[in-house]
Amino acid sequence: MSRKLMIAGNWKLHLTVEEAVALANAIASGLSRDDLDVLLIPGFLALEPVALSLSTSPVLVGGQNLFWEDQGAYTGEVSGPQLKAAGARYVLVGHSERRQYFGESERTCCLRLNAALKAGLRPILCVGETQAEREAGRTEGVLESQLAGGLAGLEAAQMASVTVAYEPVWAIGTGLTATEEQAAEAHAHIRAWIGSRFDKGVANSTRILYGGSVNPANAAGLLNQPEVDGALVGGASLKAESFLGIIQAA
Ligand SMILES: O=C[C@H](O)COP(=O)(O)O
């Protein structure tokens, strides 16, 4: 089954609203192909202005996180319906920086993922091992427990809206990229796990992105791996030239 490639740019805590809109416009106007999904993930303040500026472009917009309640006395949180109304189509869940710095657990990932689905957003569940976990031979176990936790209680049909991103923590923002073999191996393991948790059809149709120091020079090799269905790009998505270079390489 063929899976459409996705190249996503996670802008993390970077860019003012004005800078974000300018970058989104530069990416949209430099985009010369329509055979893959391009997703921009700005900070919350810039999300709606970026979505509005892309309203006539095929470039999609997503959120970096969401809370699991729709509304209420939850100071500082952003909900799925708010993101949807602002123009988001996708939302990251369980990014390693959320797990590392903000106490994200398997349970809260699962709550957020379900809130995204309920709001009509497509969650991108991020999983990945730390350097210490890899060195201890625990990569597969960590991936399995993050997948089991985030996808707990989900039905097979709901997986049509879910994307998984494999992001080895040791490769994020470090300049260290997983080798093509390491990425292929982890993606194959994730796909096999999805096959046994749901079924083969779900496994074959679930898009699995790779993230971790992707740049225009290493993108082609990683994206050529049959199990790698796209990239979740951090640093290299902050300049139109490098992000478009990754899209061209895909
Ligand atoms: O969400 C994106 C990832 O954390 C990758 O970031 P990076 O490309 O800067 O390593």
The ligand as an SDF file (V2000), in Angstrom:
LIG
                    3D

 10  9  0  0  0  0  0  0  0  0999 V2000
   10.2980   17.9290   15.8800 O   0  0  0  0  0  0  0  0  0  0  0  0
   11.4040   17.9110   15.3370 C   0  0  0  0  0  0  0  0  0  0  0  0
   12.4950   17.1840   15.9190 C   0  0  0  0  0  0  0  0  0  0  0  0
   12.5710   17.3620   17.2880 O   0  0  0  0  0  0  0  0  0  0  0  0
   13.8080   17.2680   15.1960 C   0  0  0  0  0  0  0  0  0  0  0  0
   14.4940   18.4420   15.4810 O   0  0  0  0  0  0  0  0  0  0  0  0
   15.8940   18.7050   14.7370 P   0  0  0  0  0  0  0  0  0  0  0  0
   15.6300   18.5440   13.2650 O   0  0  0  0  0  0  0  0  0  0  0  0
   16.2730   20.1130   15.1000 O   0  0  0  0  0  0  0  0  0  0  0  0
   16.8530   17.6780   15.2270 O   0  0  0  0  0  0  0  0  0  0  0  0
  1  2  2  0
  2  3  1  0
  3  4  1  0
  3  5  1  0
  5  6  1  0
  6  7  1  0
  7  8  2  0
  7  9  1  0
  7 10  1  0
M  END
$$$$
